[in-house]
Amino acid sequence: MNRSNSFPALWLLIATSALSCSPQTPPRPKVAVTVASVSLRDMAHEISASGTVEAWQSASVQAQVAGIIQRVAFKAGDQVQAGQVLFQIDSRPYHAELERLQGVLARDAAQARNAVAEARRADELFAKSLISQAEQEQKRSAAAALEATVRSDSGSLRAARINFENTTVRAPIPGRTGEVLIKEGNLVKSSDIGNPLVTINQTHPIRVRFTLPERDLPLVLRRRASGVPVHIHPQGDDSTSIPGTLSFVDNGVDPATGTILLKADVQNPGGMLWPGEFVGVSLIMSVSPNAQVVPAIAVNPGPSGTYVYVIGPDSVASLRPVKVSMTEGAWSVISDGLKPGEQVVTDGQLRLSPGARVVIKGADPGARPRP
């Protein structure tokens, strides 16, 4: 056997076995991520606050005269109109007093007319020296006294007529009624006059009061002349936005809180807002049309500035520096670094590194901008 020929074959066998047994680096697993598309939309610069709804106007309906409540002409919670009958108080005593005073006025008016006629005759007789001056003055005084009595009777009659009319209690303003605080058959006593029978709140339109830090005041005042749109968001319903208009800015900053009071007028369609309700308030300071936006959660801070992870057509992640010009709520406006339609990672960034391959597990629901 030729050993010199067998050595190369042996070394080749050993080398082949060593290579087959050496460990190989396994491929990195793909990272599951959620993505959103870079999109264009009108982006509003907003100032947000918390507010409280209050009635446009409120009226505490009270009885002006005493008496038995004969009828309650509405139900608690009804929408009523100005002038609508709410309560009917027993009017018979007031009608009787009205008729009595009408009779008194008629009697005294007749006596006054007779006294005036006698005073005129007395003037004629005195001119002919047929009566004394004292008798003439007596007739004149009697006529003047009866005329004064007639004026007093007229005032009493007007007061009686007002009391009679006040037995019918009407709504002073339009609005929605609250709890009825008196029932049919109850007696309204003289001491009860002034106590509320029901409260009416006008809710169409309605107002929202809120406060802002004094640092926001200069911007609000600059925009107020051209009108500041306001959007009201009921508690627990972020998808609903009710438009309004800034109508009031207080004339001073509260030194204790460093805030200023503002109010917005809202038409309140469908009666969605109720007095006393807490709401979110957004003041639209400006609108950037056709802005390039991504969900704010996609933007990450880094030592050299902000960046996002962009997913290419080959499902490979790349780190992309971006410039953020504004962030409002869930959206960031990107002024440089991205193009519309590119996909950015909104969930899974912590597991990524540049060049990592990804598998897209879904699109971020918040990535679909509102029209």
Secondary structure by P-SEA (a helix, b strand, c coil): cccccaaaaaaaaaaaaaaaabbbbcccccccbbbbcccccccccbbbbbbbbbbcccccccccccccccccccccccccccccccccccaaaaaaaaaaaaaaaaaaaaaaaaaaaaaaaaaaaaaaccccaaaaaaaaaaaaaaaaaaaaaaaaaaaaaaaaaacccccccccccccccccccccccccccccccbbbbbccbbbbbbcccccaaaaaaaacccbbbbbbbccccccbbbbbbbccccccccccccbbbbbbbbccccccccccbbbbbbbbcccccccccccccccccccccbbbbbbccccbbbbbbbbbccccccbbbbcccccccbbbbccccccccccbbbbbccccccccccc
